[in-house]
Amino acid sequence: MSETVTALKNAHYDAGIAEVSEIGPLGMITIRGDLDAPFVRKVAKKVTGVERPERGMCNSEGGAGIAWMSPDELLLMCPHAQVPDVLARLHAAFEDTHTLAANVSGARAVFRVDGPHAREVLAKLAPVDLAPEKFTPGMFRRTRVGQVPAAIWLRADGSFQIFCFRSVAQYMFDLLKAAAQPGSEVGYFPPESGVNREKV
């Protein structure tokens, strides 16, 4: 069996004002359907142990998570090795419904931006109000980073997780590195400190 690798083989940069890392491989499954249907909420929680999030949010616990992508789409996250089992359980549960579950793990790349200036790095690149009082832990936003579509998730530990298509992984990594270059602080947001940055 071939070994699963990330797009950039877990590229890492820590010489600037924030740490940029490609993470994974991460299991990702898209669910499309009626998100308000009780069976969708029930099944999503049963297979992940996490409640379905409200609009613009992501709930996570341990290695599992559910992100709100759009009015009819969720993104389920789980350990990569568990994807076949989780997908089989979803297909069985959704068999008689108009609901789609598809493995998108290989189609996406995921990056983490961490450190006291992480918020500032992302604010340089995305048209999102990232002020601490506006973009709080748990929020998940689909937007653009530079010239490509992406999603930004602010985790409880204060780090940001960025999702993009695998085909633009190198562009995303280079863009994040450029925004995190030494001496590139803008000073718009005060450096964040005292945050629990334990990797989860």
N, C-alpha and C positions, 0 to 999 in steps of 0.2 A: 504494500500500500504506500502511495506517495505521501510525503510529509507536507502538512499544511503550513504555508508560510504567508506572511503578510506582504503587502505590495513592496515595501522598502526594507523588509527584514528587520523590523523594529529599530529603524533609524532614530538617533538620539542627538540632541544638541543642548548643552548646558553651559555655554561660554558667554551667555548674554544676560539680559535683565529678567528672563524667564526661562524655564526649562521646557523644551519641546520634545515630545517622544511619540513615536508611532507605537500604538499598543495593539495587543491581540496576539494571535487570531481570536476574534470575538464572534460568538454565535449571534446572528441577527435574522429574525423572521418577521416578515411583513404580514399583517392581518388587514384585509379589506372587507368591509361590510357595515352593517348597522351597529355602530358602537354603543348605542343606547339599549340594544336588545339585552335582556337579562342573561341569556345564555352566553353572550360574548363576554360579559363581565365575569360570569361564573367560571367559564372555561379558562380565560386568561389568568385569573387568580389561581385556579387549580393547578395549572402547569408551571406557573412561575412563583407562586406564593406571594405575589404582589398585587395590590389593588389597581384597577384601571385608573389612570390619572385623569385629572380634569384638563380642560383645554390649555395648551401651552405649557404643560408640566411633564415631568418624568418621575416616576416612583421606582425606587430600587431597594434591594435588600440582598446583601452578600453579592453573589455573582449574577443575580437575576435583576431584570428591570423591564419596565414598560414605558415607552414614550408616546405622547400624543403627537401624531404627525399631521393629521388633517381631520375634518369631520367624519371621514369614513376610513381612516387608516391609523393603525397602531404599529409601533416597532417593538417587538419583543427581543430582549437580550438575554443570553444565557451562555454558559461555558461552551466553547466550540464543539467539544466532544459530545455534548448532549443534544445537539441540533437534530440528528435523525430521530431520536426518541421523542423529543418535544414536538417535532413536525408530525410524526405519526399519530400522536395523541390528539393534536389539533385537527388533523384530517378526519380522524374517526369521530370527533365531537361535532365537526361542522358538516358531516356527510350529507345530511338532508336539509341544509340551509344554503342560502345564497351568500356564502362567506368564503373568502380566499385566504389561504395561508401558504406563503412561499418563502423558501430559503434564499436570503439575499446576502449571506455572509461573505461570499466571494466577490460580490459586486461593490463592496464598500471598503473604505479605509478609515481608520479611526486614530485620532491624535489626541494627546493630552498636553495642555499648556498649564504649567504650575509655577508658583512662586508669587512673591508680593506684588509683582507688576503684571501678572497674567491678565488681569482685567484690561489694563491699558494696551497690551499687545493686541487683544481681540478688538478693542475699540478702534484701533487704527485701520482695521481691515473690513469691518462689517457695519452696515447701516442699521445698527441696533443701539438703543439707549441702554448702555451697560453701567449706568450709575448704580452704585451699591444699593440705593433705596428703590431702584426701578427693576433691576435684574437680580433676583435673589435666589438662594440655593433651591434647587429643584426645578427651576424654569428651563424650558426646552424651546428653542426658537429655530424655525427653518428660515434661512435667509441666504445671503451671498457672502462669501469671503473672497475678497479680491474679485476675480472674474468668473468664479465658479459657484454653483449651488452648494449649499452646505447646511448643516444643522449644528447648533451650539447648545450644550447642556452644562449648566453650572452645578457641579456636584456638591454634596454636603461638606466635603473636606476643603472646599474653596478652589479646587482645580476646575478647569474647563475641559470638556471633551468635545471634539469636533469630528463630525461625520461628513464624509464626502465620497464621491464615486472613486473606485479604485484607479480608474484611468487617469485621474488628475492628482494622484497621491504625491508625486514628486513636486508638482507645482505647489500644492498646499504646504508641504514641508518646507520648501524654499521660501515661500511667502511668510510663514510663521517665523522662520529663522531670521529673515530680514527685519521683521517687526520687533524682534527680540534682541537685536544687535546691542553690544555694550555701548553705553552712553546715549541710547536712543529714548530714554525716559522723557515723556512730555510733561509729566507732573500734574496732569488734569485730575487724576484720582490719587488720593494718598495711598502709599504702599500698605497693603493689607498684611497684618501680622496677628499672631495669636490664634491662627486657624489650625485646626487639626488636619494635617496633611498626610495622614496615614493612607497609603495606597489601598484602594478597594476595587 
